[in-house]
Amino acid sequence: MIKPLCDKVLIKMCESEDKTKSGIILSANSKEKPQIAEVIAVGPGGKVDGEEIEMHVKEKDKVIVSKYSGTEIKYDGEDYIIVKQSDILAIVV
């Protein structure tokens, strides 16, 4: 189990679509990197660089993240990314 520290969030990227809304099937090369992820675990927040950080995301939230943010890791055969909460742009509702 991975438990993020401070203002870090453990996310797992959602799979990209295999076809467009109009039904066109996409090749692997034409798929865009997905930016929607599921929150797996959330750090406790607290003081970071002298500033109090309140965590606004929770486990199982779907979020939109910056395209090239975070640190990619592999754990138990699964791919995850650890990002700062500030790298999360929005919560999908």
C-alpha positions in Angstrom: 0.0 0.0 0.0 1.3 3.5 -0.8 0.4 6.4 1.5 1.3 9.8 0.1 2.9 12.4 2.4 2.1 16.1 2.9 0.2 17.6 -0.1 0.8 14.6 -2.4 -1.9 12.6 -4.2 -1.6 9.1 -5.6 -3.5 8.8 -8.9 -4.1 6.2 -11.6 -4.7 7.4 -15.1 -8.0 6.4 -16.8 -7.8 4.5 -20.0 -7.9 6.6 -23.2 -10.9 6.1 -25.5 -10.5 3.6 -28.3 -12.9 5.4 -30.6 -14.4 8.9 -31.1 -17.9 9.9 -30.2 -18.8 9.6 -33.9 -17.6 5.9 -33.9 -14.2 6.3 -35.6 -11.7 3.7 -34.2 -8.4 5.3 -33.1 -5.0 3.7 -33.6 -2.6 3.4 -30.7 -0.5 6.2 -32.2 -3.3 8.7 -32.6 -4.6 8.4 -29.0 -3.9 11.4 -26.8 -2.5 10.9 -23.4 -5.5 10.9 -21.0 -5.6 13.7 -18.5 -8.4 12.3 -16.3 -7.3 10.1 -13.4 -8.8 8.4 -10.4 -7.5 9.4 -6.9 -6.2 6.3 -5.2 -4.8 7.8 -2.0 -4.4 11.3 -0.5 -1.8 12.7 1.8 -2.8 14.4 5.1 -2.0 18.0 4.1 -0.6 20.1 6.9 2.3 22.5 6.8 4.2 22.6 3.5 6.9 25.3 3.2 5.4 27.1 6.2 2.0 27.3 4.6 -1.0 25.3 5.9 -2.4 23.0 3.1 -5.9 21.7 3.2 -6.6 18.7 1.0 -9.6 19.2 -1.4 -9.6 15.8 -3.1 -10.5 12.4 -1.7 -10.1 8.8 -2.7 -12.2 7.7 -5.8 -12.5 11.3 -7.1 -12.0 11.7 -10.8 -9.7 14.5 -11.5 -8.0 16.4 -14.4 -4.3 16.7 -14.0 -1.6 18.7 -15.8 -0.3 16.8 -18.8 3.3 16.3 -17.7 3.1 16.6 -13.9 4.1 14.1 -11.2 6.3 11.2 -10.8 5.4 7.9 -12.4 5.9 4.7 -10.4 5.1 1.0 -10.8 3.8 -0.8 -7.7 2.5 -4.4 -7.7 2.4 -4.4 -11.5 0.2 -1.3 -11.7 1.2 2.1 -13.0 0.6 5.1 -10.7 1.6 8.8 -10.6 2.3 10.8 -7.5 1.4 14.5 -8.0 1.1 17.6 -5.7 -2.4 18.7 -5.1 -1.6 21.9 -6.9 -1.0 19.9 -10.1 -4.7 18.8 -10.1 -6.6 21.3 -12.2 -10.2 20.2 -11.4 -12.5 17.5 -10.0 -14.8 15.9 -12.5 -18.4 15.9 -11.1 
